[in-house]
């Protein structure tokens, strides 16, 4: 395994990525896993960083950890960070000896929300600013080949959401900025909501699933009290309706933030993911 220095992704953002690359002894290219830690968009979960990247190394992946923009931030800045990271990895696939068609995202909690948001919006006007700034890039270069979502924040519906994550993404947006985000993500406003309220629909992932959403592996636990399991239940239903290739596992026990979930029933999730990936 070869560690690289951190890679800054954009001069206007503090976001950076730390790679953990396998040293290949032959010409075979390996899959890549970009780890996106959780933390409610105001910190990074300690168990969801380097230890996860090293775990994926042990499973045959080169990997990296993305440290995206945290609060006080404005949506969609963290999404721009992730899109640039995926494009950077794909651009460097040959040098890093990775398979450019096997670039996966492993997102935890709020990091799972971020990954799923890119899955929804990679080919939409929401990312046009990044495309315009990076004129050599196409939307396809932002698109991950698959998602591994671990107890992710998904919905902004108040009855089931992780309110802290949603607020940190949206509370600093002005009314004008909310209107711009809504115009790039939503087709209608049947209830006539003000844009400061309507923007919650824009960051509610289950409302934006289409057939272009990447293949997805999801796991969660029924006992999760921080991010209720309803988040992934509504995601699974939206994925099913859209005809997306996905697999969903809901384990009975285990609190939020399990990471590799050692010594719990959910510790099976990495092997289940590998089976799904094929």
PyMOL commands that set and color helices and strands:
alter all, ss='L'
color gray80, all
select helices_A, chain A and resi 46-48+50-58+77-91+93-96+110-121+125-133+139-142+163-170+175-185+195-202+205-208+230-242+265-277
alter helices_A, ss='H'
color red, helices_A
select strands_A, chain A and resi 2-3+7-8+16-21+30-36+62-67+98-108+146-150+215-221+246-251
alter strands_A, ss='S'
color yellow, strands_A
deselect
rebuild
show_as cartoon
